[in-house]
Amino acid sequence: MAIRLIDRARLPEAAFRDLQLAVNGHASLERVLEWGRAQAPVRRVAEIVTQDEFTHDVLVPLDPPLYLAYDVT
């Protein structure tokens, strides 16, 4: 399953492509957490923002000031 990644930070094309490859397998929150633990430095969930009773945004910090924001249902 391909993850749709939107480049709101206007990253350089090569950096965005690398990030897209890194997150492409993140079809579940479990995969996000596994990926984060395998990174150096470790990438932990910084915040979970509740949108409604079924939807949450999960924020994972990258290099400051960048974050990955996962829309989780």
mmCIF file as Biopython writes it, N, C-alpha, C and O atoms, coordinates in Angstrom:
data_model
#
loop_
_atom_site.group_PDB
_atom_site.id
_atom_site.type_symbol
_atom_site.label_atom_id
_atom_site.label_alt_id
_atom_site.label_comp_id
_atom_site.label_asym_id
_atom_site.label_entity_id
_atom_site.label_seq_id
_atom_site.pdbx_PDB_ins_code
_atom_site.Cartn_x
_atom_site.Cartn_y
_atom_site.Cartn_z
_atom_site.occupancy
_atom_site.B_iso_or_equiv
_atom_site.auth_seq_id
_atom_site.auth_asym_id
_atom_site.pdbx_PDB_model_num
ATOM 1   N N  . MET A ? 1  ? 0.833   -1.174 0.000  1.0 0.0 1  A 1 
ATOM 2   C CA . MET A ? 1  ? 0.000   0.000  0.000  1.0 0.0 1  A 1 
ATOM 3   C C  . MET A ? 1  ? 0.882   1.244  0.000  1.0 0.0 1  A 1 
ATOM 4   O O  . MET A ? 1  ? 1.719   1.403  0.888  1.0 0.0 1  A 1 
ATOM 5   N N  . ALA A ? 2  ? 0.711   2.113  -0.967 1.0 0.0 2  A 1 
ATOM 6   C CA . ALA A ? 2  ? 1.481   3.348  -1.053 1.0 0.0 2  A 1 
ATOM 7   C C  . ALA A ? 2  ? 0.852   4.418  -0.164 1.0 0.0 2  A 1 
ATOM 8   O O  . ALA A ? 2  ? -0.367  4.593  -0.143 1.0 0.0 2  A 1 
ATOM 9   N N  . ILE A ? 3  ? 1.695   5.119  0.558  1.0 0.0 3  A 1 
ATOM 10  C CA . ILE A ? 3  ? 1.248   6.199  1.422  1.0 0.0 3  A 1 
ATOM 11  C C  . ILE A ? 3  ? 1.321   7.498  0.630  1.0 0.0 3  A 1 
ATOM 12  O O  . ILE A ? 3  ? 2.328   7.786  -0.017 1.0 0.0 3  A 1 
ATOM 13  N N  . ARG A ? 4  ? 0.257   8.271  0.684  1.0 0.0 4  A 1 
ATOM 14  C CA . ARG A ? 4  ? 0.235   9.564  -0.003 1.0 0.0 4  A 1 
ATOM 15  C C  . ARG A ? 4  ? 0.903   10.591 0.900  1.0 0.0 4  A 1 
ATOM 16  O O  . ARG A ? 4  ? 0.400   10.906 1.978  1.0 0.0 4  A 1 
ATOM 17  N N  . LEU A ? 5  ? 2.031   11.104 0.454  1.0 0.0 5  A 1 
ATOM 18  C CA . LEU A ? 5  ? 2.796   12.077 1.217  1.0 0.0 5  A 1 
ATOM 19  C C  . LEU A ? 5  ? 2.666   13.432 0.538  1.0 0.0 5  A 1 
ATOM 20  O O  . LEU A ? 5  ? 2.911   13.557 -0.663 1.0 0.0 5  A 1 
ATOM 21  N N  . ILE A ? 6  ? 2.284   14.440 1.300  1.0 0.0 6  A 1 
ATOM 22  C CA . ILE A ? 6  ? 2.133   15.795 0.772  1.0 0.0 6  A 1 
ATOM 23  C C  . ILE A ? 6  ? 3.285   16.640 1.301  1.0 0.0 6  A 1 
ATOM 24  O O  . ILE A ? 6  ? 3.543   16.664 2.505  1.0 0.0 6  A 1 
ATOM 25  N N  . ASP A ? 7  ? 3.966   17.323 0.412  1.0 0.0 7  A 1 
ATOM 26  C CA . ASP A ? 7  ? 5.143   18.119 0.760  1.0 0.0 7  A 1 
ATOM 27  C C  . ASP A ? 7  ? 4.748   19.554 1.107  1.0 0.0 7  A 1 
ATOM 28  O O  . ASP A ? 7  ? 4.856   20.451 0.271  1.0 0.0 7  A 1 
ATOM 29  N N  . ARG A ? 8  ? 4.296   19.765 2.325  1.0 0.0 8  A 1 
ATOM 30  C CA . ARG A ? 8  ? 3.913   21.110 2.766  1.0 0.0 8  A 1 
ATOM 31  C C  . ARG A ? 8  ? 5.138   21.959 3.130  1.0 0.0 8  A 1 
ATOM 32  O O  . ARG A ? 8  ? 5.030   23.181 3.232  1.0 0.0 8  A 1 
ATOM 33  N N  . ALA A ? 9  ? 6.295   21.326 3.324  1.0 0.0 9  A 1 
ATOM 34  C CA . ALA A ? 9  ? 7.517   22.035 3.702  1.0 0.0 9  A 1 
ATOM 35  C C  . ALA A ? 9  ? 8.325   22.490 2.492  1.0 0.0 9  A 1 
ATOM 36  O O  . ALA A ? 9  ? 9.321   23.199 2.632  1.0 0.0 9  A 1 
ATOM 37  N N  . ARG A ? 10 ? 7.892   22.079 1.309  1.0 0.0 10 A 1 
ATOM 38  C CA . ARG A ? 10 ? 8.619   22.421 0.070  1.0 0.0 10 A 1 
ATOM 39  C C  . ARG A ? 10 ? 10.073  21.949 0.135  1.0 0.0 10 A 1 
ATOM 40  O O  . ARG A ? 10 ? 11.007  22.714 -0.102 1.0 0.0 10 A 1 
ATOM 41  N N  . LEU A ? 11 ? 10.231  20.686 0.460  1.0 0.0 11 A 1 
ATOM 42  C CA . LEU A ? 11 ? 11.557  20.077 0.534  1.0 0.0 11 A 1 
ATOM 43  C C  . LEU A ? 11 ? 12.186  20.020 -0.858 1.0 0.0 11 A 1 
ATOM 44  O O  . LEU A ? 11 ? 11.476  20.013 -1.863 1.0 0.0 11 A 1 
ATOM 45  N N  . PRO A ? 12 ? 13.514  19.980 -0.914 1.0 0.0 12 A 1 
ATOM 46  C CA . PRO A ? 12 ? 14.158  19.722 -2.205 1.0 0.0 12 A 1 
ATOM 47  C C  . PRO A ? 12 ? 13.661  18.382 -2.754 1.0 0.0 12 A 1 
ATOM 48  O O  . PRO A ? 12 ? 13.349  17.471 -1.988 1.0 0.0 12 A 1 
ATOM 49  N N  . GLU A ? 13 ? 13.592  18.270 -4.053 1.0 0.0 13 A 1 
ATOM 50  C CA . GLU A ? 13 ? 13.010  17.081 -4.700 1.0 0.0 13 A 1 
ATOM 51  C C  . GLU A ? 13 ? 13.650  15.778 -4.205 1.0 0.0 13 A 1 
ATOM 52  O O  . GLU A ? 13 ? 12.942  14.810 -3.929 1.0 0.0 13 A 1 
ATOM 53  N N  . ALA A ? 14 ? 14.971  15.749 -4.092 1.0 0.0 14 A 1 
ATOM 54  C CA . ALA A ? 14 ? 15.660  14.519 -3.655 1.0 0.0 14 A 1 
ATOM 55  C C  . ALA A ? 14 ? 15.304  14.181 -2.205 1.0 0.0 14 A 1 
ATOM 56  O O  . ALA A ? 14 ? 15.108  13.010 -1.879 1.0 0.0 14 A 1 
ATOM 57  N N  . ALA A ? 15 ? 15.219  15.178 -1.339 1.0 0.0 15 A 1 
ATOM 58  C CA . ALA A ? 15 ? 14.874  14.939 0.068  1.0 0.0 15 A 1 
ATOM 59  C C  . ALA A ? 15 ? 13.443  14.423 0.183  1.0 0.0 15 A 1 
ATOM 60  O O  . ALA A ? 15 ? 13.170  13.517 0.970  1.0 0.0 15 A 1 
ATOM 61  N N  . PHE A ? 16 ? 12.534  14.994 -0.597 1.0 0.0 16 A 1 
ATOM 62  C CA . PHE A ? 16 ? 11.146  14.540 -0.573 1.0 0.0 16 A 1 
ATOM 63  C C  . PHE A ? 16 ? 11.038  13.112 -1.084 1.0 0.0 16 A 1 
ATOM 64  O O  . PHE A ? 16 ? 10.297  12.306 -0.522 1.0 0.0 16 A 1 
ATOM 65  N N  . ARG A ? 17 ? 11.762  12.796 -2.133 1.0 0.0 17 A 1 
ATOM 66  C CA . ARG A ? 17 ? 11.750  11.433 -2.688 1.0 0.0 17 A 1 
ATOM 67  C C  . ARG A ? 17 ? 12.271  10.434 -1.653 1.0 0.0 17 A 1 
ATOM 68  O O  . ARG A ? 17 ? 11.707  9.351  -1.501 1.0 0.0 17 A 1 
ATOM 69  N N  . ASP A ? 18 ? 13.349  10.793 -0.938 1.0 0.0 18 A 1 
ATOM 70  C CA . ASP A ? 18 ? 13.900  9.909  0.098  1.0 0.0 18 A 1 
ATOM 71  C C  . ASP A ? 18 ? 12.891  9.698  1.226  1.0 0.0 18 A 1 
ATOM 72  O O  . ASP A ? 18 ? 12.731  8.583  1.724  1.0 0.0 18 A 1 
ATOM 73  N N  . LEU A ? 19 ? 12.217  10.768 1.622  1.0 0.0 19 A 1 
ATOM 74  C CA . LEU A ? 19 ? 11.211  10.661 2.676  1.0 0.0 19 A 1 
ATOM 75  C C  . LEU A ? 19 ? 10.034  9.807  2.217  1.0 0.0 19 A 1 
ATOM 76  O O  . LEU A ? 19 ? 9.510   9.000  2.986  1.0 0.0 19 A 1 
ATOM 77  N N  . GLN A ? 20 ? 9.624   9.983  0.976  1.0 0.0 20 A 1 
ATOM 78  C CA . GLN A ? 20 ? 8.537   9.169  0.416  1.0 0.0 20 A 1 
ATOM 79  C C  . GLN A ? 20 ? 8.906   7.693  0.455  1.0 0.0 20 A 1 
ATOM 80  O O  . GLN A ? 20 ? 8.074   6.860  0.817  1.0 0.0 20 A 1 
ATOM 81  N N  . LEU A ? 21 ? 10.122  7.361  0.092  1.0 0.0 21 A 1 
ATOM 82  C CA . LEU A ? 21 ? 10.570  5.966  0.148  1.0 0.0 21 A 1 
ATOM 83  C C  . LEU A ? 21 ? 10.574  5.443  1.584  1.0 0.0 21 A 1 
ATOM 84  O O  . LEU A ? 21 ? 10.225  4.288  1.827  1.0 0.0 21 A 1 
ATOM 85  N N  . ALA A ? 22 ? 10.970  6.293  2.532  1.0 0.0 22 A 1 
ATOM 86  C CA . ALA A ? 22 ? 11.043  5.870  3.937  1.0 0.0 22 A 1 
ATOM 87  C C  . ALA A ? 22 ? 9.670   5.571  4.511  1.0 0.0 22 A 1 
ATOM 88  O O  . ALA A ? 22 ? 9.525   4.625  5.285  1.0 0.0 22 A 1 
ATOM 89  N N  . VAL A ? 23 ? 8.659   6.351  4.155  1.0 0.0 23 A 1 
ATOM 90  C CA . VAL A ? 23 ? 7.334   6.189  4.762  1.0 0.0 23 A 1 
ATOM 91  C C  . VAL A ? 23 ? 6.392   5.327  3.930  1.0 0.0 23 A 1 
ATOM 92  O O  . VAL A ? 23 ? 5.261   5.079  4.348  1.0 0.0 23 A 1 
ATOM 93  N N  . ASN A ? 24 ? 6.821   4.878  2.792  1.0 0.0 24 A 1 
ATOM 94  C CA . ASN A ? 24 ? 5.933   4.161  1.875  1.0 0.0 24 A 1 
ATOM 95  C C  . ASN A ? 24 ? 5.282   2.919  2.494  1.0 0.0 24 A 1 
ATOM 96  O O  . ASN A ? 24 ? 4.165   2.565  2.115  1.0 0.0 24 A 1 
ATOM 97  N N  . GLY A ? 25 ? 5.942   2.266  3.418  1.0 0.0 25 A 1 
ATOM 98  C CA . GLY A ? 25 ? 5.383   1.065  4.040  1.0 0.0 25 A 1 
ATOM 99  C C  . GLY A ? 25 ? 4.610   1.321  5.319  1.0 0.0 25 A 1 
ATOM 100 O O  . GLY A ? 25 ? 4.246   0.366  6.006  1.0 0.0 25 A 1 
ATOM 101 N N  . HIS A ? 26 ? 4.348   2.554  5.660  1.0 0.0 26 A 1 
ATOM 102 C CA . HIS A ? 26 ? 3.697   2.887  6.923  1.0 0.0 26 A 1 
ATOM 103 C C  . HIS A ? 26 ? 2.180   2.800  6.815  1.0 0.0 26 A 1 
ATOM 104 O O  . HIS A ? 26 ? 1.484   3.809  6.926  1.0 0.0 26 A 1 
ATOM 105 N N  . ALA A ? 27 ? 1.681   1.613  6.604  1.0 0.0 27 A 1 
ATOM 106 C CA . ALA A ? 27 ? 0.237   1.395  6.436  1.0 0.0 27 A 1 
ATOM 107 C C  . ALA A ? 27 ? -0.493  1.278  7.765  1.0 0.0 27 A 1 
ATOM 108 O O  . ALA A ? 27 ? -1.722  1.211  7.795  1.0 0.0 27 A 1 
ATOM 109 N N  . SER A ? 28 ? 0.253   1.254  8.865  1.0 0.0 28 A 1 
ATOM 110 C CA . SER A ? 28 ? -0.375  1.180  10.191 1.0 0.0 28 A 1 
ATOM 111 C C  . SER A ? 28 ? 0.482   1.964  11.179 1.0 0.0 28 A 1 
ATOM 112 O O  . SER A ? 28 ? 1.656   2.236  10.927 1.0 0.0 28 A 1 
ATOM 113 N N  . LEU A ? 29 ? -0.117  2.316  12.292 1.0 0.0 29 A 1 
ATOM 114 C CA . LEU A ? 29 ? 0.629   3.013  13.335 1.0 0.0 29 A 1 
ATOM 115 C C  . LEU A ? 29 ? 1.752   2.132  13.871 1.0 0.0 29 A 1 
ATOM 116 O O  . LEU A ? 29 ? 2.807   2.638  14.252 1.0 0.0 29 A 1 
ATOM 117 N N  . GLU A ? 30 ? 1.538   0.835  13.903 1.0 0.0 30 A 1 
ATOM 118 C CA . GLU A ? 30 ? 2.584   -0.091 14.335 1.0 0.0 30 A 1 
ATOM 119 C C  . GLU A ? 30 ? 3.828   0.044  13.458 1.0 0.0 30 A 1 
ATOM 120 O O  . GLU A ? 30 ? 4.947   0.050  13.970 1.0 0.0 30 A 1 
ATOM 121 N N  . ARG A ? 31 ? 3.641   0.154  12.148 1.0 0.0 31 A 1 
ATOM 122 C CA . ARG A ? 31 ? 4.774   0.308  11.218 1.0 0.0 31 A 1 
ATOM 123 C C  . ARG A ? 31 ? 5.490   1.648  11.444 1.0 0.0 31 A 1 
ATOM 124 O O  . ARG A ? 31 ? 6.717   1.719  11.364 1.0 0.0 31 A 1 
ATOM 125 N N  . VAL A ? 32 ? 4.729   2.695  11.722 1.0 0.0 32 A 1 
ATOM 126 C CA . VAL A ? 32 ? 5.325   4.007  12.012 1.0 0.0 32 A 1 
ATOM 127 C C  . VAL A ? 32 ? 6.217   3.899  13.244 1.0 0.0 32 A 1 
ATOM 128 O O  . VAL A ? 32 ? 7.347   4.389  13.237 1.0 0.0 32 A 1 
ATOM 129 N N  . LEU A ? 33 ? 5.714   3.259  14.305 1.0 0.0 33 A 1 
ATOM 130 C CA . LEU A ? 33 ? 6.482   3.124  15.538 1.0 0.0 33 A 1 
ATOM 131 C C  . LEU A ? 33 ? 7.724   2.267  15.339 1.0 0.0 33 A 1 
ATOM 132 O O  . LEU A ? 33 ? 8.787   2.586  15.872 1.0 0.0 33 A 1 
ATOM 133 N N  . GLU A ? 34 ? 7.604   1.184  14.581 1.0 0.0 34 A 1 
ATOM 134 C CA . GLU A ? 34 ? 8.767   0.330  14.278 1.0 0.0 34 A 1 
ATOM 135 C C  . GLU A ? 34 ? 9.829   1.125  13.530 1.0 0.0 34 A 1 
ATOM 136 O O  . GLU A ? 34 ? 11.013  1.063  13.863 1.0 0.0 34 A 1 
ATOM 137 N N  . TRP A ? 35 ? 9.394   1.874  12.515 1.0 0.0 35 A 1 
ATOM 138 C CA . TRP A ? 35 ? 10.314  2.697  11.738 1.0 0.0 35 A 1 
ATOM 139 C C  . TRP A ? 35 ? 11.001  3.716  12.641 1.0 0.0 35 A 1 
ATOM 140 O O  . TRP A ? 35 ? 12.217  3.892  12.571 1.0 0.0 35 A 1 
ATOM 141 N N  . GLY A ? 36 ? 10.226  4.386  13.486 1.0 0.0 36 A 1 
ATOM 142 C CA . GLY A ? 36 ? 10.779  5.402  14.367 1.0 0.0 36 A 1 
ATOM 143 C C  . GLY A ? 36 ? 11.837  4.859  15.302 1.0 0.0 36 A 1 
ATOM 144 O O  . GLY A ? 36 ? 12.861  5.505  15.527 1.0 0.0 36 A 1 
ATOM 145 N N  . ARG A ? 37 ? 11.599  3.671  15.853 1.0 0.0 37 A 1 
ATOM 146 C CA . ARG A ? 37 ? 12.582  3.056  16.762 1.0 0.0 37 A 1 
ATOM 147 C C  . ARG A ? 37 ? 13.864  2.676  16.038 1.0 0.0 37 A 1 
ATOM 148 O O  . ARG A ? 37 ? 14.927  2.625  16.657 1.0 0.0 37 A 1 
ATOM 149 N N  . ALA A ? 38 ? 13.784  2.407  14.742 1.0 0.0 38 A 1 
ATOM 150 C CA . ALA A ? 38 ? 14.958  1.983  13.967 1.0 0.0 38 A 1 
ATOM 151 C C  . ALA A ? 38 ? 15.805  3.168  13.485 1.0 0.0 38 A 1 
ATOM 152 O O  . ALA A ? 38 ? 16.892  2.964  12.945 1.0 0.0 38 A 1 
ATOM 153 N N  . GLN A ? 39 ? 15.322  4.400  13.672 1.0 0.0 39 A 1 
ATOM 154 C CA . GLN A ? 39 ? 16.036  5.579  13.198 1.0 0.0 39 A 1 
ATOM 155 C C  . GLN A ? 39 ? 17.091  6.023  14.207 1.0 0.0 39 A 1 
ATOM 156 O O  . GLN A ? 39 ? 16.992  5.731  15.398 1.0 0.0 39 A 1 
ATOM 157 N N  . ALA A ? 40 ? 18.094  6.728  13.711 1.0 0.0 40 A 1 
ATOM 158 C CA . ALA A ? 40 ? 19.107  7.337  14.579 1.0 0.0 40 A 1 
ATOM 159 C C  . ALA A ? 40 ? 19.172  8.816  14.254 1.0 0.0 40 A 1 
ATOM 160 O O  . ALA A ? 40 ? 19.651  9.174  13.178 1.0 0.0 40 A 1 
ATOM 161 N N  . PRO A ? 41 ? 18.716  9.684  15.129 1.0 0.0 41 A 1 
ATOM 162 C CA . PRO A ? 41 ? 18.141  9.380  16.435 1.0 0.0 41 A 1 
ATOM 163 C C  . PRO A ? 41 ? 16.751  8.765  16.302 1.0 0.0 41 A 1 
ATOM 164 O O  . PRO A ? 41 ? 16.101  8.871  15.262 1.0 0.0 41 A 1 
ATOM 165 N N  . VAL A ? 42 ? 16.318  8.123  17.375 1.0 0.0 42 A 1 
ATOM 166 C CA . VAL A ? 42 ? 14.994  7.495  17.415 1.0 0.0 42 A 1 
ATOM 167 C C  . VAL A ? 42 ? 13.934  8.566  17.188 1.0 0.0 42 A 1 
ATOM 168 O O  . VAL A ? 42 ? 14.035  9.669  17.725 1.0 0.0 42 A 1 
ATOM 169 N N  . ARG A ? 43 ? 12.913  8.239  16.389 1.0 0.0 43 A 1 
ATOM 170 C CA . ARG A ? 43 ? 11.794  9.158  16.111 1.0 0.0 43 A 1 
ATOM 171 C C  . ARG A ? 43 ? 10.581  8.655  16.882 1.0 0.0 43 A 1 
ATOM 172 O O  . ARG A ? 43 ? 10.020  7.609  16.555 1.0 0.0 43 A 1 
ATOM 173 N N  . ARG A ? 44 ? 10.182  9.397  17.899 1.0 0.0 44 A 1 
ATOM 174 C CA . ARG A ? 44 ? 9.034   9.010  18.723 1.0 0.0 44 A 1 
ATOM 175 C C  . ARG A ? 44 ? 7.852   9.922  18.414 1.0 0.0 44 A 1 
ATOM 176 O O  . ARG A ? 44 ? 8.031   11.050 17.954 1.0 0.0 44 A 1 
ATOM 177 N N  . VAL A ? 45 ? 6.674   9.437  18.662 1.0 0.0 45 A 1 
ATOM 178 C CA . VAL A ? 45 ? 5.482   10.256 18.506 1.0 0.0 45 A 1 
ATOM 179 C C  . VAL A ? 45 ? 5.579   11.408 19.505 1.0 0.0 45 A 1 
ATOM 180 O O  . VAL A ? 45 ? 5.747   11.194 20.705 1.0 0.0 45 A 1 
ATOM 181 N N  . ALA A ? 46 ? 5.469   12.629 18.991 1.0 0.0 46 A 1 
ATOM 182 C CA . ALA A ? 46 ? 5.564   13.811 19.846 1.0 0.0 46 A 1 
ATOM 183 C C  . ALA A ? 46 ? 4.210   14.222 20.380 1.0 0.0 46 A 1 
ATOM 184 O O  . ALA A ? 46 ? 4.094   14.726 21.497 1.0 0.0 46 A 1 
ATOM 185 N N  . GLU A ? 47 ? 3.178   14.000 19.567 1.0 0.0 47 A 1 
ATOM 186 C CA . GLU A ? 47 ? 1.849   14.434 19.986 1.0 0.0 47 A 1 
ATOM 187 C C  . GLU A ? 47 ? 0.797   13.689 19.175 1.0 0.0 47 A 1 
ATOM 188 O O  . GLU A ? 47 ? 1.024   13.314 18.025 1.0 0.0 47 A 1 
ATOM 189 N N  . ILE A ? 48 ? -0.351  13.486 19.797 1.0 0.0 48 A 1 
ATOM 190 C CA . ILE A ? 48 ? -1.522  12.940 19.113 1.0 0.0 48 A 1 
ATOM 191 C C  . ILE A ? 48 ? -2.628  13.974 19.273 1.0 0.0 48 A 1 
ATOM 192 O O  . ILE A ? 48 ? -3.024  14.312 20.388 1.0 0.0 48 A 1 
ATOM 193 N N  . VAL A ? 49 ? -3.119  14.467 18.148 1.0 0.0 49 A 1 
ATOM 194 C CA . VAL A ? 49 ? -4.151  15.505 18.145 1.0 0.0 49 A 1 
ATOM 195 C C  . VAL A ? 49 ? -5.470  14.853 17.739 1.0 0.0 49 A 1 
ATOM 196 O O  . VAL A ? 49 ? -5.589  14.303 16.644 1.0 0.0 49 A 1 
ATOM 197 N N  . THR A ? 50 ? -6.445  14.919 18.619 1.0 0.0 50 A 1 
ATOM 198 C CA . THR A ? 50 ? -7.751  14.335 18.345 1.0 0.0 50 A 1 
ATOM 199 C C  . THR A ? 50 ? -8.550  15.262 17.442 1.0 0.0 50 A 1 
ATOM 200 O O  . THR A ? 50 ? -8.740  16.438 17.755 1.0 0.0 50 A 1 
ATOM 201 N N  . GLN A ? 51 ? -9.015  14.727 16.322 1.0 0.0 51 A 1 
ATOM 202 C CA . GLN A ? 51 ? -9.837  15.495 15.392 1.0 0.0 51 A 1 
ATOM 203 C C  . GLN A ? 51 ? -11.324 15.264 15.684 1.0 0.0 51 A 1 
ATOM 204 O O  . GLN A ? 51 ? -12.117 16.205 15.706 1.0 0.0 51 A 1 
ATOM 205 N N  . ASP A ? 52 ? -11.682 14.011 15.904 1.0 0.0 52 A 1 
ATOM 206 C CA . ASP A ? 52 ? -13.033 13.638 16.321 1.0 0.0 52 A 1 
ATOM 207 C C  . ASP A ? 52 ? -12.924 12.277 16.986 1.0 0.0 52 A 1 
ATOM 208 O O  . ASP A ? 52 ? -11.816 11.822 17.268 1.0 0.0 52 A 1 
ATOM 209 N N  . GLU A ? 53 ? -14.037 11.622 17.242 1.0 0.0 53 A 1 
ATOM 210 C CA . GLU A ? 53 ? -13.961 10.358 17.977 1.0 0.0 53 A 1 
ATOM 211 C C  . GLU A ? 53 ? -13.269 9.237  17.218 1.0 0.0 53 A 1 
ATOM 212 O O  . GLU A ? 53 ? -12.874 8.242  17.825 1.0 0.0 53 A 1 
ATOM 213 N N  . PHE A ? 54 ? -13.113 9.372  15.901 1.0 0.0 54 A 1 
ATOM 214 C CA . PHE A ? 54 ? -12.501 8.316  15.096 1.0 0.0 54 A 1 
ATOM 215 C C  . PHE A ? 54 ? -11.168 8.706  14.468 1.0 0.0 54 A 1 
ATOM 216 O O  . PHE A ? 54 ? -10.403 7.823  14.079 1.0 0.0 54 A 1 
ATOM 217 N N  . THR A ? 55 ? -10.869 9.982  14.359 1.0 0.0 55 A 1 
ATOM 218 C CA . THR A ? 55 ? -9.702  10.450 13.610 1.0 0.0 55 A 1 
ATOM 219 C C  . THR A ? 55 ? -8.730  11.197 14.513 1.0 0.0 55 A 1 
ATOM 220 O O  . THR A ? 55 ? -9.123  12.035 15.324 1.0 0.0 55 A 1 
ATOM 221 N N  . HIS A ? 56 ? -7.449  10.870 14.350 1.0 0.0 56 A 1 
ATOM 222 C CA . HIS A ? 56 ? -6.389  11.519 15.114 1.0 0.0 56 A 1 
ATOM 223 C C  . HIS A ? 56 ? -5.245  11.859 14.157 1.0 0.0 56 A 1 
ATOM 224 O O  . HIS A ? 56 ? -5.030  11.158 13.168 1.0 0.0 56 A 1 
ATOM 225 N N  . ASP A ? 57 ? -4.524  12.919 14.448 1.0 0.0 57 A 1 
ATOM 226 C CA . ASP A ? 57 ? -3.283  13.232 13.754 1.0 0.0 57 A 1 
ATOM 227 C C  . ASP A ? 57 ? -2.143  12.832 14.675 1.0 0.0 57 A 1 
ATOM 228 O O  . ASP A ? 57 ? -2.103  13.236 15.837 1.0 0.0 57 A 1 
ATOM 229 N N  . VAL A ? 58 ? -1.225  12.046 14.157 1.0 0.0 58 A 1 
ATOM 230 C CA . VAL A ? 58 ? -0.075  11.587 14.922 1.0 0.0 58 A 1 
ATOM 231 C C  . VAL A ? 58 ? 1.148   12.323 14.383 1.0 0.0 58 A 1 
ATOM 232 O O  . VAL A ? 58 ? 1.488   12.200 13.207 1.0 0.0 58 A 1 
ATOM 233 N N  . LEU A ? 59 ? 1.807   13.091 15.258 1.0 0.0 59 A 1 
ATOM 234 C CA . LEU A ? 59 ? 2.937   13.920 14.847 1.0 0.0 59 A 1 
ATOM 235 C C  . LEU A ? 59 ? 4.254   13.282 15.273 1.0 0.0 59 A 1 
ATOM 236 O O  . LEU A ? 59 ? 4.468   12.976 16.447 1.0 0.0 59 A 1 
ATOM 237 N N  . VAL A ? 60 ? 5.135   13.089 14.285 1.0 0.0 60 A 1 
ATOM 238 C CA . VAL A ? 60 ? 6.450   12.497 14.517 1.0 0.0 60 A 1 
ATOM 239 C C  . VAL A ? 60 ? 7.496   13.514 14.066 1.0 0.0 60 A 1 
ATOM 240 O O  . VAL A ? 60 ? 7.543   13.859 12.885 1.0 0.0 60 A 1 
ATOM 241 N N  . PRO A ? 61 ? 8.342   14.004 14.989 1.0 0.0 61 A 1 
ATOM 242 C CA . PRO A ? 61 ? 9.336   14.993 14.602 1.0 0.0 61 A 1 
ATOM 243 C C  . PRO A ? 61 ? 10.428  14.395 13.718 1.0 0.0 61 A 1 
ATOM 244 O O  . PRO A ? 61 ? 10.895  13.277 13.932 1.0 0.0 61 A 1 
ATOM 245 N N  . LEU A ? 62 ? 10.813  15.180 12.724 1.0 0.0 62 A 1 
ATOM 246 C CA . LEU A ? 62 ? 11.988  14.879 11.906 1.0 0.0 62 A 1 
ATOM 247 C C  . LEU A ? 62 ? 13.066  15.864 12.346 1.0 0.0 62 A 1 
ATOM 248 O O  . LEU A ? 62 ? 13.136  16.210 13.525 1.0 0.0 62 A 1 
ATOM 249 N N  . ASP A ? 63 ? 13.896  16.314 11.433 1.0 0.0 63 A 1 
ATOM 250 C CA . ASP A ? 63 ? 14.869  17.342 11.783 1.0 0.0 63 A 1 
ATOM 251 C C  . ASP A ? 63 ? 14.129  18.658 11.950 1.0 0.0 63 A 1 
ATOM 252 O O  . ASP A ? 63 ? 13.327  19.028 11.093 1.0 0.0 63 A 1 
ATOM 253 N N  . PRO A ? 64 ? 14.391  19.384 13.061 1.0 0.0 64 A 1 
ATOM 254 C CA . PRO A ? 64 ? 13.656  20.631 13.314 1.0 0.0 64 A 1 
ATOM 255 C C  . PRO A ? 64 ? 13.744  21.571 12.118 1.0 0.0 64 A 1 
ATOM 256 O O  . PRO A ? 64 ? 14.798  21.708 11.497 1.0 0.0 64 A 1 
ATOM 257 N N  . PRO A ? 65 ? 12.658  22.196 11.814 1.0 0.0 65 A 1 
ATOM 258 C CA . PRO A ? 65 ? 11.355  22.236 12.461 1.0 0.0 65 A 1 
ATOM 259 C C  . PRO A ? 65 ? 10.336  21.317 11.800 1.0 0.0 65 A 1 
ATOM 260 O O  . PRO A ? 65 ? 9.137   21.580 11.885 1.0 0.0 65 A 1 
ATOM 261 N N  . LEU A ? 66 ? 10.778  20.249 11.145 1.0 0.0 66 A 1 
ATOM 262 C CA . LEU A ? 66 ? 9.888   19.401 10.353 1.0 0.0 66 A 1 
ATOM 263 C C  . LEU A ? 66 ? 9.239   18.290 11.168 1.0 0.0 66 A 1 
ATOM 264 O O  . LEU A ? 66 ? 9.835   17.741 12.095 1.0 0.0 66 A 1 
ATOM 265 N N  . TYR A ? 67 ? 7.995   17.972 10.794 1.0 0.0 67 A 1 
ATOM 266 C CA . TYR A ? 67 ? 7.238   16.871 11.399 1.0 0.0 67 A 1 
ATOM 267 C C  . TYR A ? 67 ? 6.574   16.071 10.295 1.0 0.0 67 A 1 
ATOM 268 O O  . TYR A ? 67 ? 6.198   16.611 9.254  1.0 0.0 67 A 1 
ATOM 269 N N  . LEU A ? 68 ? 6.437   14.775 10.537 1.0 0.0 68 A 1 
ATOM 270 C CA . LEU A ? 68 ? 5.528   13.948 9.750  1.0 0.0 68 A 1 
ATOM 271 C C  . LEU A ? 68 ? 4.201   13.973 10.490 1.0 0.0 68 A 1 
ATOM 272 O O  . LEU A ? 68 ? 4.167   13.780 11.706 1.0 0.0 68 A 1 
ATOM 273 N N  . ALA A ? 69 ? 3.119   14.205 9.780  1.0 0.0 69 A 1 
ATOM 274 C CA . ALA A ? 69 ? 1.783   14.209 10.384 1.0 0.0 69 A 1 
ATOM 275 C C  . ALA A ? 69 ? 0.978   13.109 9.718  1.0 0.0 69 A 1 
ATOM 276 O O  . ALA A ? 69 ? 0.661   13.184 8.531  1.0 0.0 69 A 1 
ATOM 277 N N  . TYR A ? 70 ? 0.651   12.086 10.498 1.0 0.0 70 A 1 
ATOM 278 C CA . TYR A ? 70 ? -0.125  10.955 9.998  1.0 0.0 70 A 1 
ATOM 279 C C  . TYR A ? 70 ? -1.592  11.159 10.368 1.0 0.0 70 A 1 
ATOM 280 O O  . TYR A ? 70 ? -1.917  11.431 11.524 1.0 0.0 70 A 1 
ATOM 281 N N  . ASP A ? 71 ? -2.458  11.026 9.394  1.0 0.0 71 A 1 
ATOM 282 C CA . ASP A ? 71 ? -3.903  11.091 9.613  1.0 0.0 71 A 1 
ATOM 283 C C  . ASP A ? 71 ? -4.359  9.657  9.890  1.0 0.0 71 A 1 
ATOM 284 O O  . ASP A ? 71 ? -4.382  8.824  8.984  1.0 0.0 71 A 1 
ATOM 285 N N  . VAL A ? 72 ? -4.718  9.374  11.132 1.0 0.0 72 A 1 
ATOM 286 C CA . VAL A ? 72 ? -5.032  8.012  11.562 1.0 0.0 72 A 1 
ATOM 287 C C  . VAL A ? 72 ? -6.523  7.890  11.873 1.0 0.0 72 A 1 
ATOM 288 O O  . VAL A ? 72 ? -7.077  8.669  12.648 1.0 0.0 72 A 1 
ATOM 289 N N  . THR A ? 73 ? -7.151  6.908  11.259 1.0 0.0 73 A 1 
ATOM 290 C CA . THR A ? 73 ? -8.563  6.652  11.511 1.0 0.0 73 A 1 
ATOM 291 C C  . THR A ? 73 ? -8.735  5.318  12.208 1.0 0.0 73 A 1 
ATOM 292 O O  . THR A ? 73 ? -9.861  4.919  12.508 1.0 0.0 73 A 1 
#
